[in-house]
Amino acid sequence: MMSDNTITRKYEDEDLYFYFLADDPNANEKIINEACNAFQYYNTSIVPYHHNRLTFIEMSNFQGSNICTGLILSSSNVIEQFKKGYFKGLHLTIAAQWFGAGVFGKFNDKGFWFFSLSLPHYLRLMYIKESNNTDAFVKQLEKPYHVYEQIAGTDKDVPIIDVDRINTREKGFVIFGKGPIVLNLLRKEMDEKNWKNFIKELYLNYVGKILTNDAFTNNLSKHSKDRNLILKFDKMMIEKGIIRE
């Protein structure tokens, strides 16, 4: 049943709707403020949201969160985490409105999980850097990568581009640990201006469409004058092991 605890916010031309099951104004307001801050960050740092409405709904009949274009469904146990100030999942679901549920990876194609999970996770970290501090960004970027290092180059390791399903812990280490590091290296070597232009154009060109590894690389080449960076990116995607800068 839909809750009557409905709250709306407006950011420029976009409306944000929140439906909560519990009538808990202080806690709900805390979640809304954080959601609006993250939404504003992506709206300005990437490009304005492609749709005029984003709806958040609290649900009681499933676990976790489901992310669709223009719609985020979060279970009550997830909302409870938000109320305690654990906003990782909130930031991720909002980032995915740009890449993951806004721009789609091609399911079962090479690199699908990199575009569907590694990229929005890295964008989540970019918001952490902007809203919190660089130390928090570095810690949350490097901690999963250090876990990946334990299996890097072993028989349990898989090249990023070959991860077909997240059905083992090791594949999760690759996507959540190694994938964001690859993106961070791209951003650092491109410099901030080229990186922002790259991400902006990528979104505008592929919002509501399928993004493939070839398309990502082709767009990357337009914003990087260093041919070696493209070769390095290909290498990081197709090979196992630790990334060397």
Secondary structure by P-SEA (a helix, b strand, c coil): ccccbbbbbbcccbbbbbbbccccaaaaaaaaaaaaaaaaaaacccccccccbbbbbbbccccbbbbcccbbbbcaaaaaaaaacccaaaaaaaaaaacccccccccccccccccccaaaaaaaaaaaaacccaaaaaaaacaaaaaaaaccccccccccccccccccaaaaaaaacaaaaaaaaaaaaacaaaaaaaaaaaaaacccccccaaaaaaaaaaacccaaaaaaaaaaacccccccc
